[in-house]
Amino acid sequence: MKKNLLILIFIIVQGILYADNEFELSLNNYAMGKTSGNDYAHWIYSNSEGKFSKDREHIGIVLDGEGQNGKIEYGGRLILKDNGEVYKGDINRLYIGRRTKNFNMYIGKKEYEVSNKKSELSSGSLMVSNNASSPYRIYFGTNGYIPLPKTKERLLLSASISHSQLEHNRKCVAPYLHEKEGYLKLLVGEKSSVYGGITHIALWGGEVNGKKINSSFTDFLSVLLTYNIGKNDIETETENKIGDHKGIHEFGYTTEIGNSDINVYYQHFFEDRDGRKFQNWRDMLLGINVKNKKSSLIDEILFEYIYTKNQGGNSFHLDGGGQDYYYENYLYGPWSYKDMIIGNSLFVGSGSGKDFKIIHSRIKGFHIGLKGTLTEEYKYKILLSRTENCGTFADYNSSNSVFYKGKKQWYSLFMLNKENMFGNENGIGYISIGRDTGELSQNTTIMAGYLHKFRF
């Protein structure tokens, strides 16, 4: 922690004194309180890059800095939290990288740069969202979509690969995380495009119950190629693929109509052969996002439908899978980082550290996001989600389970921003009210804060 703090201070001083281009530093002071329930409301802490947790902090300060010196980019984020019992500091982001016209690389604690980033109104990608903070990683990829040769810049490619390691305090101690993706985009006319591709991740290596899982270079090649080259000490790792593999197929269509940009997208999650062959095609995130280029009462609106109840079907078979348990693996544990789900936040996790697990990932629901401009100084954001939570296949059919026959839940958020706070164009005041209601939780939370930006 002390070493990382010194590096963060160096980055901030370097940015202020020497940056050729603009360096931005922001200071966000916030306070939150529960008016009902045991936890903070879902949309108060979710999809915040791990800045907030559901039950710990009451007040806090977020110090965020990002800068650029030529082609070199760097940044950091320090979070100080006080929950009335413990005063805690956390380095939430710390990285340095180089970005050129076609390529981007960085090392450090920074979010994975996905090809098709979702709106801040989204419930989150089924694979990698903004819900959790990021581990330290080595990343290399294209700088967004880049044109392929001899295609008259009509066919574009976005691809990346990353290597990182998750935390020690989890079921599988410090497993490696392999991430890669590849997408193609075809420009159709002057204002439209279609895109599609795949994102693949794998947890591998680490230690379980005092036994280390092989993590040699040969094992890495097996994970990279999704084909076992050597043998592993863990019997099931040799019989099946080495590592816990997950992925999404994603396809989308973008167009421009009048003053609006429209994006329609479909994500299909998979964990086994059935999923890769689209036999689980019903398990999906289907969304439409409309952005207005001009400020108005409705600047942006989003609608998403999520369904993950199939999961290979309610019968297990050796040739392809069945009875999957999305986001949870018997050996490597949950698809999470520091007790926060890495994928879509509507799935439910419980516990902490080595005891954290995904208690269910079979859901059906919808999500709506809306934001707009009320006046020149006042802007709003609204989120509303409704889910039917079905637990595992066994839970759904067991009268002793909390998820028997499914439990319905609502999550909502209303946020109001006041720009030019105190007459300062760099100051923003905000207040958020989050409400959870249904058969799983009843929580109400109020959060207020002031964010000030400094530009050097």
N, C-alpha and C positions, 0 to 999 in steps of 0.2 A: 504493500500500500504506500509506504513512504517513498520508495523508488519511483513508482508510477506518479505520485503527486509531484515529485521534483521534475519529472519529464513533462507533466502537464503545465507546470509553472513556466518551464523553459519555452514550451510551444507558445504560450500566451505572450511572453515577453518578446520572443522572436517575431511573432506576428505583428505586435504593436510597433516595434522599432524598425524592422527590416523588410516587411512585406512590400513587394513591388505593386501588387494589386490590393484591393480592399480586404481588410481583415475585420471580421465582425465578432463582437463579444456580446453575449446576452446574459442578463441576470434575472432569474425568475424566482420570486418569493411567493410561496403558497402556503395555505392552511386548509385543512379539511376536517370535517367532523361528521360523525354518524348521528342522525336524529332517530334512527330505528335500525334494528338488526345487529348481527354480530360482525359483519364484514362491511367494507366499503362497497358501494354499488358498482356493478360490473363495468359500465362504460366510464366510470371515473378513473379506474386504474388500468383497464385493458388497452391494448394497442398504443402504448406509450413508450415503447422501446425499453421497457423495464424500469422506467423512472419511478414508478409508484408500485406499491404492493397492496394487496386487498385487506390487510389487517394491521399494518405496523405503524406507519408514520402519521403524525398529526400536523406538523409544520415542517417546512423544508426550504432549501435554497438550491437552485440548479444553475450552475455556472457553465456556459456553453461557448466555445470558441472555435472558429473555422477560418482558415486563411489559405492564400495561394501565393507562391513566389515563382513566377514563370510557369513551368509545367509541374512544379512540385505542389502538392496539396497536403494539408495537415490539419488536425483538429483534436479537440478533447472535450470531455464533459465531466464535471465534478458535481456530485450530489451530496448534500449534507442534510440529514434527516434527524428529527427528534420526535419520539413517540411518547414522551413523558417519563420514560424509564431509561432509555439508552440513546445517546447521541452518536450517530454513526456517519462515517464518510464513505463514499463509494465512487470509484472511477468507472463511469458508465461507458465512456468512449475515449479512445486514445490511438491515433493512427498517423501514418505518413505514407504518401503514395505519389505516383507520377501518372499524369493523364496526358495523352497525346491525341491527335486527331482521330485515330482509329482504335487505340488501345488504352487500357486502364489497369494499373496494378497498385496494390497497397499491402502494407503489413501492419497489423495492430488490431485494436478492438473497434470494429466498424461493421455496420450492417452489410449483409450480402446484397450486392447490387443485382437484383433480378431483372430479367429482360422486360417483363411486362408489369411494372409496379402498379399496385392498386391505389385508388383514391384514399385519402384520409377518412372518407365516409364509409369505406368498405369494412365488412366484418373480418376481413383478412384472407389471404391466400390459404388454400388447404395445405401448402407445403412450408413456405417461409413468409411470415407476416411481420408486422411491427410490434407484436405483442411482447416479446422477450428482448432483453439486451443481447449483445453479440459477444461471443467468445473471441479471444485473440486468434487471428487467422492470417494466412498468406493467400492472397487473391490475385488472379490474373484473368482478364477478359477483354472483350471488345468494348469500345466506348459507345454503348447503346447499339443500335442497329447500324451496320456499315454496309455499303453497296458491294456486291460481288462483281468481279471482273466480267466483262463481255455480256453484261445483262442490261446495259444502258441505264444503270442505276435504278432498275425496276425491281430487282430481287435483292433483298438485304439479309444479312446474317447477324445474329446476336448469340454469343457463346461465352462461357466462363467456366473456371474451375477453381476450387478453393480447398485448402487443408487447414483444419483447426482441431482444437481439443476442448472437450467440455469439462465441467468442474469436477472436483474430487468428491464433494459431498453429495453423492447420488448413489442409487442402487448399484450400477456398474461404475466403478471408480475411474474417472478421467478417460473415458473412451475417446478415440479419434473420430472426427466428423469429416466425411468426404462429401463435397457438393460439386455438382456440375450441371450445366444445362446447355441446350442448343435450340435455337428458334430461327425460323425463316419467315420473312415478311414479303409479300408480293403487293406492289403498288398497282391499284386498279383505277385507271383514270387519273385525274389531277387531285382528287380530294378523298379517295377511299383506299383501303388496304385490307388484306386478309393475312393472318399470321397463325402459326402453329408450331408446336415443338414439344420438348420433354424436359422436365427437371428431375434429376436423380440425386438422392442423398443416401448415405450409408453410415451407420455407427459401427465401429470396429475397434478391436484392441481393448484396452482397459483391464480391469481386475474385478472379479466377482467372488465374494466369500473367500478372499485371500488367495485365489488362484488367478494368475495372470493369463490373459488370452493372447495368443500369438499376435505379434504386430511387426513382423519382419517386412522387408521390402517386397518379398514375394507375396505376402498377404496383402500389401497395398495394391500390387498389380491385380490380384484376384478381385479386390473390391472395385478397382478402377474399371476393369473389363467385365465385371459381374460374371466371372467364370473362374472356378477354383483351379489354381495352378499347382499349389502344393497341398500339404495336409496340415490340419490344425489339431491342437491337443484336446479341444472341445469336440466331442463326438458329433453333435448335431451340426457343428460348424463345418465338418468335413462332408457329412451326408448332404447338407444343403449348401446354399451360398454362404461364404464367409461374411459375417456382418449382418446387421439388421438393415435391409434395403427398403426404401420407400420412394415414391415419386408421383408426379402428376403429368398427365397429358393436358395441354392447354391449347385452345383454338379461339380465335377472336376475329372480329370485324370492326374496323373503325371507318368513320365517314364524317363529313362536314356538311351540315344543312343550315343554310343561313348563318346566323351568329352562334350556332351550337356545334360542339364537337361531341360525337356519339361513339361509344365503345361498347360492343356486345361481346361477352366472353363466356367460355365454358371450360371448367377444370374438372378432370376426372382423376381421383386419387387411387393409387394401387399399392399393394404390398406383396403380391404374389403373381403367379402365372395367369390366373383368371383375370386379375385386374389389368395386367399388361395387354391382354387380348380383348379388353373391353367387355368381358362377360359381366363385369360389374358396372356397366355404363350408367346405371341408375344412380350410383354414388357420385354426386357432382356438386359443384358450386356453379350456378348459372346466374349471370348478372348483366345489367345494363346501366351505363353511367352516361349522363348528359351534362355537359359543361357549357355554360353561357359565356361567351367571350366578353360581354359587357356586364358591368355591375348592375344588378337588378334585385328585386325582391327574392327571386330564386336564382342564385348563381350556379348552383350545381344540385343535381338530384341523382340518387342511386337506388337501385332495387336489386336484391340478391335472393335467390332461392337455394337452400342447402339441403341435401339429402345424403345420409351416409348409413342408412339402416340395413342395406343389403350385405355388405362386407363378406362376399363370397358365398352367402347362403347359410342356412341353419343346419348344415351337415358338413362334416370334415371329410375330405378325400385326399389321398396322397398325390394324385396327379393334378396338382394345381392349387390346392388350398381349401378354403371354406372356413367358416366361423372365424374370420379374421378379427383382430382386436386393434383397430387403427390407433396409432400413436402410443401403443404400449407393447413392449416385447418382454418375453419371459426372462431373457438373459441380459439385455442391455437397458431395460427399463423404459421410462417414458420419453416421448419426443418433446423434451423440455430443456430449459437452461435456467438455473437458479430459481426453481419452483414456478416458472412461467412457461406456458405452452408456446412452442416456437411457431406452430401453425395457426389455424383458425381458433380464435379465442372463445368461440361458442361451445367448444368441447369443455368438459369439466374435469379439473384436477383437484386433488386433495392431499393434505399432508405437507411435509417440508423435508428438505435434505434427502437422506437415504430412504425416507418413508413416503416421499412424494410419488404419486402415481396418477394415471388417468383413470378416473373411476367410471367414465363411460364416454364413448365416441359415436354411438348410434343415435343420430338426431335427424329431425326433420323440421324445417322452419323457414322463416323469411326474415329479411333485414332491410330496413329502409334508412337512407341517410339524406339529409337535406341541409343546405346552408345558403345564406343569402345576405343581402345588404338592406338594412332598414333605413339608415341615413348615412351620410358621409362618415360618421364616426362610430355608428353602432352596427355590428354584424352578429349573426346568430348561427348556431349549428344544432341540428336535431338528429338524434339516432334512436331508432326503435326496432327491437328484435323480439321475435316470438319463436320459441322452440318447443318441440315435443321430444323429451329425453327418455330414451328407451334402454339405457344400460347395456349389458351384454345380452346375448340370446338367452342365457340362463336366467339373468335378472328379470327380463321382460315377462317370462312365464312363471316366475316364482312369487307366490303370494307373500313370502317373507322378505322380499327385496323392496327397497325404497323406490325402485324403478318399475315395479309391477304394472304392466299394461301401459307404461309410459307416463311421464310427469310433464305437465305444461308449465312454461315459464316465460315471463316478459322481462325485458331489460330496456330501459329508456334513459335518455340524456337530453337535457336542454342547456346550451351554453351561450352566454351573451358576452361579446367583447366590446370594450370601449376604447377606441383608438384616440391618439392625441391626449392621453391622460395627463392631467395637470398642465395642459397647454403645451406638452412636449410631443413633438411628432414621432419620437422614438419610444414613447411609453404606451403600453397597452394594459388596461385593467380587464379582468374577466371574472365571471362567476358561473359556476356549473352546478346543476342539480341532477343527481342520478337517482333512479328509482328501479328496484327489482321487486317484482311481485309474481307470485305463482306458487307451485307446489314444491319447489326446491328451496327458495330463499325469499325473505322479505327484508330488503335493505333500502334505506334512504340516506343519501350523503349530500352534503353541501361543500363545495370547494371554491375558494376565492383566491386571487393572487394578482400580482403586478409584475409585468415583464418589461424590462428596459434594455434597449439595444444600443451598443456603442460601436461606431464605425471609425476605423483608423486608416 
